[in-house]
Amino acid sequence: MSQTFPKSRRLLKSTEFDAVFAARRSRADKRIVIYTLANELGHPRLGLVVSRKVGNAVARNRWKRLLREAFRLIQDELPAVDIVCLPRPSHSPTLDSLTESMRTLICGKEGSR
């Protein structure tokens, strides 16, 4: 399947984010906190909330790039859910660690690449 990240795979509106937060379904590890809400679109969608607690603009943009890339790589493995990711301020991101965290927290399983 395609490994792109089009607009249809993103949460764009504040009402979409609010719905995911209102569902109050979250899982976390030492790297990220993930909120999920089932959707009926047939594919997962990603939203990011990266606060200033994470660091300066350079650090926040790095987190966002890596989270988007991790999602892009595993999106075919994920169920049809809306996902909101919040990074933990004390952790330094790597693509491999974020990919494994996402896979484990969303699917509930450890995967191999």
C-alpha positions, 0 to 999 in steps of 0.5 A: 500500500502507499507510504504517503501521508496525505491530508486524508490521514491527518486530523485537521480541525479542533473538533476532531481533536476535541472528540479524541480527547473527549473519548478519554482512551489513552496509553503512554510509555516513557516517550509519548502519550497516545489518545485514540478514538475509532473512526469509520473511515477505514484508515487511521488519522494522526494529529499532533500536539507538541507543547513548548514544554518539549523545547524550543521551535527546533526541538518541537519541529523535530518531534513532529517530523519524527512522529509523522514519519513513524506514523507514515511507516506503520500506518498500514498496520494500524486499525481505523482510529483517530490518533493524537500524539503528545511527546513527553518532555524528558525524552529525546526522540529517535525514529526507531523508538517512536515507531516501536512506541506507536506500534505498541501503544496503538496495536498493543503488540511489539512488532519487528521491522 
